[in-house]
Each structure stands twice: as structure tokens, then as C-alpha cells.
Amino acid sequence: MRAAYIERPGPAADIRFGDLPAPRPGPTDVLVDVIATTVNPVDTFVRSGAFPTPLPLPFVVGRDLVGRVAEVGPGAAGFRAGDLVWCNSVGYDGRQGSAAEQAVVPVDRLFRLPAGVDPATAVTMLHPAATAYLALFVHGRLRPGETAVVAGGAGNVGSALVALASTSGARVVATAAAADLEYCRRNGAVEALDYRAPDLVHRLRTVCPDGVDVYLDTAGRNELEPVIDLLALRGRIVLLAGAASRPVLPVGALYQNDRAVVGFVISHATVAELTEAAGMVNRMLAAGRLAPRETVPLPLSAVADAHRMLEEGELRGRRVVIHP
């Protein structure tokens, strides 16, 4: 079986492409012929060792896949050969990844792809959309009618946040580069503001006169001191990026107003949370509300290039689609 793999955590250049023994499903596993996979920032964190997690070596990289069921373990009920399926939680915590011709997926982490949804479109959105769902509704506790601000609203996760929040009935304000503001509005934001504007905080206060209920930072700048003052009573900040940042937190403004700052990474999501998110992801995919702005097709042999392109900022909102 051809695969992209590493022999130890390290730089993108250490990803190898070659033959590995074909995987075999356990009793509660499903063997999947991979149709498409992709590369997300979290894949680079796992590969580099920045996100510590158990890795069987040699380790096949990648967490997301769309494929067809090839074989079902005796205890893996609900699927049969030929089913079109997806997963966004292999490739960490002791599980081999998706950048291969075949992958083994625990049955409780496998979901059916809705009829008529393009696998290449779906695979680019599985991680961003599930991340967005859990950030908004599990960690952010967003409710219809509330105001959500998405910092980085044109990025992969940011655009999914805007789409899901607006669909849920929330009022969404996005910040992004000036060239991306109209895209954010088309995606569901009622207001879109240039994040480089020197008076951004004043503008946010103007367009959110009753305060911000949920502020989601996908950009990783985590400049929280002025943001906390924008929050409504019991407002929440959800941090999704910026592992190296060291923000200043005005503690008094937090506890005196029942405000909260929460960190979130999808790799800690439970199976139950992933299943809950999958329902929303499938509904949004079927409705045509989730799609990448642009894709870059690459062969399986170019996974190392995809990791490098992502880390060096070459993709700029484009999503890689890898067809084994």
C-alpha cells in the first residue's frame, strides 16, 4: 500500500512516500479505500511534534478522508462494502492517518457522506466545519439571536464559523483582510470589518452596541485586553489558535461580568461531540453551504509539499485535495 508517512516527528521534508503493509481492521473497525484526503494546520502540528500525541511508527500522516468501505469488522455494524463515508479523526492518539490508499477507521468515528456531495469538496471542509461547530455550540454556547464576532472570518475555519453561526440564527460580524470583506458578507456576516483598521475596536463597539456574546479568534493574535471590554454580560471568548501567544487578561473585567475565556482544540473532542458535529456538517454539505473557495489538487506523493506550502503560507485560503 502506498502512503505518506514519517518515522519520527520532524519537519515536512521528513515525510516519506512509499510502500507500507496494508492495514487490517480490528473487530470494531472499518477498512476504507481512500478517495480523497487533505492537509490542515493540525496535521502539521502532529507531524512536527508541536501537538504531543501517541504515534505508531512509521506513522501515516493526515486526519481527514472521504472514501468507500472496503471491509467491515465483525463488530462494526451499520456499514457495508461500497458505502461512501468520511472521517476527520484519524491520524493522532495512536491511530494511523489518512494519507494512504487505505485507512482503518474505528466504526464510531465513521460517518456516511450525503448523496450527491462531491468527495473533493467534502474532504476540504470536514475539519474546519466540525471545528467551527464545536467552537460555536459546545465551547461557545452560542444561541440564536446572539452576536458572534469571528476574527479571521475568511480563513478555512473562520469561513465555516461564519456560515454555521449565521445559519443558526446568530448575528455574525467578521473581521478579515480588506480584499475578503465581501466574501464574508456573502457567506453570512451582517458586518465585515478590515482587521487592519486602526479604529477596529471602536468599529466593533459601534456595530455591536449591545456587546459581543461570543468572540472567536481563529487568527491567533489573541489581543484580548480590548476584546474583553467588548463582551456582553456573560460573554465568551473562544481561542482556536496562537499557541505561543501570551495575552494580557484584565481579570476584574472577567469575573465582575461573568465573562469567560476558553481554549479549544478539536483533537480533544469526544466521540459523542464528533458525532454531534457530524450531523451538522452533513446537513450543511447537503445544503451546499460548505465549500472551499479554491482547491489545489496534488498526488499522494506530494504530501510533504502540501505540508510545506501550508506552513509557509503559500496556500492563502486555498485547500489541498489529495487523491491517492
C-alpha positions in Angstrom: 0.0 0.0 0.0 1.3 3.4 -0.9 1.3 6.0 1.8 2.9 9.3 3.0 4.5 8.7 6.4 7.1 9.7 9.0 9.5 7.7 11.0 9.7 10.3 13.8 8.2 13.8 14.4 10.0 16.5 12.5 9.9 18.9 9.6 7.8 18.5 6.4 10.8 17.4 4.5 10.9 14.2 6.6 7.6 13.0 5.2 8.3 9.9 3.0 6.3 8.4 0.2 6.4 4.7 -0.3 5.0 1.3 0.4 3.8 0.1 3.8 2.0 -3.0 4.8 -1.7 -2.8 4.1 -3.7 -2.1 7.2 -6.1 -4.7 8.7 -9.3 -3.7 10.5 -10.0 -4.9 14.0 -13.3 -6.2 15.2 -14.9 -2.8 15.6 -13.0 -1.1 12.7 -13.9 -0.4 9.1 -11.3 -0.6 6.2 -11.7 2.3 3.8 -10.4 2.8 0.3 -9.4 6.5 0.4 -10.8 8.6 -2.4 -9.6 12.0 -1.1 -7.7 13.5 1.8 -6.2 16.9 2.6 -3.8 18.8 4.9 -4.9 21.0 7.8 -2.8 23.0 10.2 -3.4 20.4 12.9 -1.7 17.8 10.7 1.4 19.9 10.7 1.3 20.2 14.5 1.0 16.4 14.9 3.8 15.7 12.3 6.2 18.2 13.8 5.5 17.2 17.4 4.1 20.6 18.4 0.9 18.8 19.4 2.1 15.8 21.5 0.1 12.7 20.9 0.8 8.9 20.7 2.1 8.0 17.2 2.6 4.4 16.0 5.8 4.5 13.9 6.1 4.5 10.9 3.2 6.9 11.2 0.8 7.7 8.2 0.0 11.4 8.4 -3.3 13.1 7.9 -6.6 13.1 9.9 -9.4 13.6 7.2 -10.6 11.3 4.5 -13.5 10.5 2.2 -13.6 7.0 0.8 -15.5 3.8 0.1 -15.9 1.0 2.6 -13.8 -2.0 1.6 -14.2 -4.3 4.6 -16.2 -4.2 7.8 -15.1 -5.8 11.1 -17.5 -8.3 12.7 -18.4 -5.8 15.5 -18.7 -2.7 13.2 -22.4 -2.7 12.5 -24.0 -0.1 10.2 -21.8 -0.1 7.2 -21.2 -2.4 4.2 -18.8 -2.6 1.3 -19.2 0.2 -1.2 -20.7 2.8 1.2 -19.4 6.3 0.7 -18.1 7.6 4.0 -15.9 10.1 5.8 -13.8 10.6 8.9 -12.0 13.6 10.4 -10.4 12.0 13.4 -7.7 9.5 12.4 -4.0 10.4 12.4 -3.5 11.1 16.1 -4.0 9.5 19.6 -2.5 6.2 18.4 -4.5 6.0 15.2 -2.8 5.8 11.8 -3.7 8.6 9.4 -5.4 9.1 6.1 -2.7 9.9 3.6 -2.7 6.4 2.1 -4.5 4.2 -0.4 -6.3 2.6 2.5 -7.1 3.5 6.1 -8.6 1.8 9.1 -11.3 3.8 10.9 -13.0 2.9 14.2 -16.7 2.5 13.4 -17.8 5.2 15.9 -15.7 7.8 14.1 -17.0 7.0 10.6 -19.9 8.8 9.0 -21.9 8.5 5.8 -21.4 11.1 3.1 -24.7 12.6 1.9 -25.8 11.6 -1.5 -24.7 14.0 -4.3 -21.9 15.6 -2.3 -18.6 15.8 -4.1 -15.8 13.9 -2.1 -13.2 16.6 -3.0 -15.4 19.4 -1.8 -16.3 17.5 1.4 -12.8 16.5 2.4 -11.7 20.1 2.5 -14.5 21.1 4.9 -14.7 18.2 7.4 -12.1 19.6 9.8 -13.0 23.3 9.5 -16.7 22.7 9.8 -16.5 20.3 12.7 -14.1 22.6 14.5 -16.5 25.5 13.9 -19.5 23.6 15.2 -17.8 22.6 18.4 -16.3 26.0 18.9 -19.6 27.8 18.4 -22.1 25.5 20.1 -20.2 23.3 22.6 -17.5 25.7 23.9 -19.0 29.0 22.9 -22.6 28.0 23.8 -23.9 30.3 21.0 -27.7 30.7 20.9 -30.0 32.1 18.2 -30.2 35.9 18.3 -26.8 36.4 20.0 -24.0 38.3 18.4 -20.8 36.4 17.3 -17.6 38.1 16.2 -15.3 35.9 14.1 -11.7 37.2 13.9 -10.3 35.7 10.7 -13.6 35.2 9.1 -12.3 34.5 5.6 -9.9 31.6 6.6 -10.7 27.9 6.5 -12.1 27.6 10.0 -13.3 31.2 10.0 -15.5 30.9 7.0 -17.1 27.8 8.4 -17.7 29.7 11.7 -19.4 32.5 9.7 -21.6 30.0 7.7 -22.6 27.9 10.7 -23.3 30.8 13.1 -25.4 32.7 10.6 -27.4 29.6 9.6 -28.1 29.0 13.3 -29.8 32.4 13.7 -26.9 34.3 15.3 -25.9 37.8 14.2 -22.4 37.5 12.8 -19.7 40.1 12.5 -16.4 39.1 10.8 -13.0 40.7 10.6 -10.7 39.9 7.7 -8.4 41.5 5.1 -10.0 44.2 3.1 -10.0 42.0 -0.1 -12.0 39.4 1.7 -14.8 41.5 3.3 -17.3 41.0 0.5 -16.7 37.2 0.7 -17.5 37.3 4.4 -20.8 39.1 3.7 -21.8 36.7 1.0 -21.1 33.9 3.5 -23.5 35.2 6.1 -21.8 38.1 8.0 -24.1 41.1 8.5 -21.0 43.2 9.0 -17.4 42.7 7.8 -14.5 44.9 9.1 -10.9 45.3 8.0 -8.8 43.8 10.8 -6.0 46.2 9.9 -8.2 49.3 10.6 -6.6 51.4 13.4 -10.0 52.0 14.9 -11.2 48.4 14.7 -12.2 48.2 18.4 -14.3 51.3 18.0 -15.9 50.0 14.9 -16.7 46.7 16.6 -18.3 48.6 19.5 -20.4 50.6 17.1 -21.7 47.5 15.2 -22.2 45.5 18.4 -23.9 48.1 20.6 -25.3 45.5 23.0 -21.9 43.8 23.3 -20.4 40.6 21.9 -21.8 37.3 23.1 -19.2 35.1 21.6 -15.8 36.2 20.2 -13.9 33.6 18.2 -10.2 34.1 17.4 -9.0 31.9 14.6 -6.2 34.3 13.7 -4.1 33.5 16.7 -3.2 37.1 17.6 -5.2 36.8 20.8 -5.1 40.6 21.7 -7.7 40.0 24.4 -7.5 43.1 26.6 -9.6 45.3 24.3 -11.8 42.4 23.3 -12.9 41.6 26.8 -14.2 45.1 27.2 -16.4 44.5 24.1 -18.1 41.4 25.6 -21.7 41.5 26.8 -22.6 40.2 30.3 -21.6 36.6 30.4 -19.8 36.9 27.0 -17.4 34.2 26.0 -14.1 34.2 24.1 -13.1 31.0 22.3 -9.4 30.7 21.3 -8.7 28.4 18.4 -5.1 29.4 17.5 -2.0 31.1 18.8 -0.2 28.5 20.9 2.8 30.8 21.5 0.8 34.0 22.4 0.8 35.4 25.9 -2.2 37.8 26.1 -2.9 40.2 28.9 -6.1 39.4 30.8 -7.9 42.0 32.8 -9.2 39.7 35.5 -11.6 42.2 37.1 -13.5 42.7 33.8 -13.9 38.9 33.6 -15.2 38.0 37.0 -17.2 41.1 37.5 -19.2 40.4 34.4 -19.4 36.6 34.4 -17.2 36.6 31.2 -15.1 33.6 30.2 -12.1 32.8 28.0 -12.0 29.2 26.7 -9.3 27.4 24.7 -10.4 24.7 22.2 -8.6 22.2 20.0 -10.7 19.6 18.1 -8.2 16.8 18.9 -9.6 16.6 22.4 -13.2 16.3 21.2 -15.0 13.2 22.4 -16.6 10.7 20.1 -20.1 11.9 21.2 -19.1 15.5 20.3 -17.7 14.5 16.9 -20.9 12.6 16.2 -23.0 15.6 17.1 -20.8 17.8 14.9 -21.0 15.3 12.0 -24.8 15.7 11.9 -24.4 19.5 11.3 -21.6 19.0 8.9 -23.6 16.6 6.8 -26.7 18.9 6.8 -24.6 21.9 5.7 -22.8 19.9 3.0 -26.1 18.6 1.6 -27.5 22.1 1.6 -24.4 23.4 -0.3 -23.5 25.8 2.5 -19.9 24.4 2.9 -17.4 24.7 0.1 -13.7 25.8 -0.3 -13.0 29.0 -2.1 -10.4 27.3 -4.3 -8.7 23.9 -4.3 -5.2 22.7 -5.2 -5.1 19.1 -6.4 -2.0 17.1 -5.6 -0.9 13.5 -5.8 -0.2 11.4 -2.7 3.5 11.7 -3.4 3.3 15.4 -2.8 2.0 15.4 0.8 5.4 16.7 2.0 5.0 19.7 -0.4 1.5 20.3 0.9 2.7 20.5 4.5 5.5 22.9 3.5 3.1 25.1 1.4 0.7 25.3 4.4 3.4 26.1 6.9 5.0 28.7 4.7 1.7 30.5 3.9 1.6 29.7 0.2 -1.9 28.4 0.1 -3.6 31.6 1.4 -7.1 30.2 1.8 -6.8 27.5 -0.9 -7.4 23.9 0.2 -5.3 21.0 -0.9 -7.1 17.9 -2.2 -5.0 14.7 -2.4 -6.3 11.8 -4.4 -4.5 8.5 -3.6 
